[in-house]
């Protein structure tokens, strides 16, 4: 009798409530080896095909283990705070300087400060998605956070900062030449409209192409805007409509966020 | 190699590659367990598929790092029990021990495998399941206790009883065989 057979018999004998003769036990176990069923009738590939689509969404337990909340809103807020660190100091500084220089320029040529919004928003959103298509991006999307939460969290950081910049610009102009606080609404409505358009364009066509499309539209209109005193979007839409349209574009971008990865690959 | 428990955790995130790995690793063993318990390849195959479907739909209830195999066998064992209960109500109980050896049975018993299968069929489900999980699937007494939902002491007692009865049946079979020779 081979040592492995005796070892196996020993191991099973230890698990029995009443001992049994080792040779008897080994002989029975040898006989049990004769009962080996054939392979399953369904090949593994066919079974896997049947199971596809039955896998669940990330579990609440896993969210807890990773220190995240299962509530989409709470997760997005937590994730948004984490995203702030992705924006390097150069971005915070560059957007502030660009806003201040832009304010001086628009005041000098007599144009509206709202003119600054489209390039600031488009560049910032493109910057926030700068690692799309890289291995780091793959890692981010494999975390228990949905693609829409990635897009939403980064967009919220950009929009939050743009709002702060708008408030700073409004305050400066208010103290210099009595700029009406209501004009801040022009800034915000324009910001929402162009952010929505940029984000939708990025999700559908990839971050670089999406930003380029928005900027191309802005440049085409910008020539006329230089000599205008009205906010850029007001040529076409009133503030409320612009804000609503921007919000709709943002919602559309979030709904289409799962296809963002595909757009990135197409663009790459 | 990634552990089953880690794959299970990845499945909770909807990772299809983890599911594929688990199917490749365990489909054969689950089928073997169910085939031995039901005695019918088609039934065992259906129950194996159902086991993996339940694995997917109930993956949220898996608690990492709980051992994966006992958890999977609990699903299969429960499915097998349900199937047996339904078969009983339909009056199509499979694997009923024969009243006495027929001439055909006697011929079959010349084959060693048939002898073993016959002897195993003399055991009731509870004893067979414990024996299969310990011997063929190498689960520990504690893991079997979890699968079967019984105390560890009962597992040990069932294992002893199963092996003693098996020895008796096989000895008796050999006696019948020698008499017919």
Interface residues (C-beta under 8 A of the other chain):
Chain A: X12 X15 X16 X17 X18 X20 X24 X25 X28 X29 X31 X32 X34 X35 X36 X37 X38 X39 X40 X41 X42 X44 X47 X48 X50 X51 X52 X54 X55 X56 X57 X58 X59 X60 X61 X62 X65 X142 X144
Chain B: X9 X11 X12 X13 X14 X15 X16 X19 X20 X23 X24 X27 X28 X31 X32 X35 X36 X41 X42 X44 X45 X48 X49 X52 X53 X56 X57 X59 X60 X63 X64 X112 X113 X115 X116 X117 X120 X134 X135 X136 X141 X153 X155 X156 X157 X159 X160 X163 X164 X166 X167 X170
